[in-house]
Amino acid sequence: ATSKADQARALIARAVPQVKNALPQPMTNGDILTVAREVEGVKIPQDDLPIVRVACKSLAVTYVVESSKGVSYINPKLANLVRLTKNEQKGLAVLPQEDFFGVMLDGKSEASLLLIDTLWDSEFKSDTRNGVVVAIPGRNMLAFCDQRSTAGIAALRELTHRVAPAASKVLTKQLFFRVDRDW
């Protein structure tokens, strides 16, 4: 039989970050609010309690495990999101558009890709040599362009206004600029 601690570790190993709706007021990046939870009847140890942290000064990031019973919130595990981007069958796909790039992952974690520095500092760098601007109108949507592309920024703004009202899990119409590894 599997122990409760082993069950808890197995759940934590499946956690991925999820960007949530915009916060009502700007906060400091990295601020953390801790929420205690029991996941699928398993008590999570104190060191592994769920965390909600601030990203981009206005977005909340939670860490979730999906199961047949729904979504459970637990401690952060960015490595799982990185692993998801490298999945050969349903990994990361960049879709060039006329003035920007769309990004597809799994239909629910695209906005969370903001959290993976290596994507922005390495993999997408050749397309954003002058800096990057990102739109995340919904949790399942991410688009970006070069910071000096006025046509790209206009297209991202138009995209957020057109798509946000119909997006799954609406996030924000705000565009994000990356400066010194921060949004």
C-alpha positions, -999 to 999 in steps of 0.1 A, spaced: 0 0 0 11 35 -7 17 58 22 -1 92 25 33 109 22 40 90 -11 5 100 -23 12 136 -15 46 135 -33 29 120 -64 3 148 -65 30 175 -61 50 159 -89 21 167 -113 16 203 -103 20 231 -129 17 269 -125 -16 285 -136 -19 323 -142 -51 336 -127 -72 368 -131 -56 402 -126 -54 414 -90 -76 444 -80 -45 465 -73 -8 463 -82 14 443 -58 51 435 -56 63 406 -78 70 375 -57 46 384 -28 32 351 -15 -1 342 1 -3 307 16 -35 287 16 -38 254 34 -55 226 14 -62 189 15 -60 173 -19 -80 142 -28 -83 134 9 -45 137 14 -32 162 39 -3 182 23 27 186 47 34 221 60 64 226 37 42 217 6 12 239 14 -4 257 -16 11 290 -27 -4 319 -46 22 344 -57 22 377 -76 36 379 -111 37 408 -135 27 430 -105 -10 423 -113 -15 386 -119 -19 358 -94 -1 325 -100 -14 294 -84 0 258 -88 -25 231 -97 -30 194 -101 -59 183 -123 -78 152 -115 -111 136 -123 -126 156 -93 -114 189 -106 -84 212 -99 -65 211 -66 -41 239 -56 -6 230 -42 30 242 -40 49 255 -70 66 232 -95 78 251 -126 98 220 -137 65 203 -146 55 232 -169 90 231 -185 86 193 -190 52 199 -206 67 223 -232 92 195 -242 65 168 -247 70 154 -282 33 148 -289 17 179 -274 45 202 -265 51 239 -273 42 252 -307 49 287 -320 26 299 -347 38 328 -367 11 353 -376 14 384 -398 26 408 -371 31 385 -340 36 350 -328 9 328 -312 19 301 -288 1 268 -282 8 243 -254 -21 223 -239 -51 247 -242 -50 257 -205 -14 266 -195 -3 290 -223 -4 321 -201 18 304 -175 46 303 -200 54 339 -189 70 322 -159 97 303 -178 126 326 -182 145 303 -206 117 307 -232 121 344 -232 159 346 -227 168 319 -252 142 301 -273 121 332 -283 150 356 -283 157 354 -320 122 367 -327 124 394 -301 159 409 -303 147 443 -291 127 430 -262 94 413 -260 57 423 -256 32 396 -245 -6 394 -246 -24 369 -224 -61 376 -228 -71 342 -215 -54 314 -195 -52 294 -227 -38 321 -249 -4 337 -253 9 359 -282 41 379 -284 60 403 -307 92 423 -308 90 454 -286 99 477 -315 72 463 -337 44 489 -338 24 467 -361 29 438 -337 19 458 -306 -12 471 -324 -21 436 -334 -17 423 -299 -39 451 -285 -65 443 -311 -63 406 -303 -68 412 -265 -98 434 -271 -114 410 -296 -106 378 -279 -107 386 -241 -145 387 -238 -148 352 -254 -116 337 -240 -117 307 -217 -107 319 -182 -103 356 -191 -72 372 -177 -64 407 -189 -63 431 -218 -30 445 -205 2 439 -225 33 429 -207 69 441 -215 99 421 -203 127 442 -187 157 426 -169 140 392 -166 108 408 -151 74 416 -165 
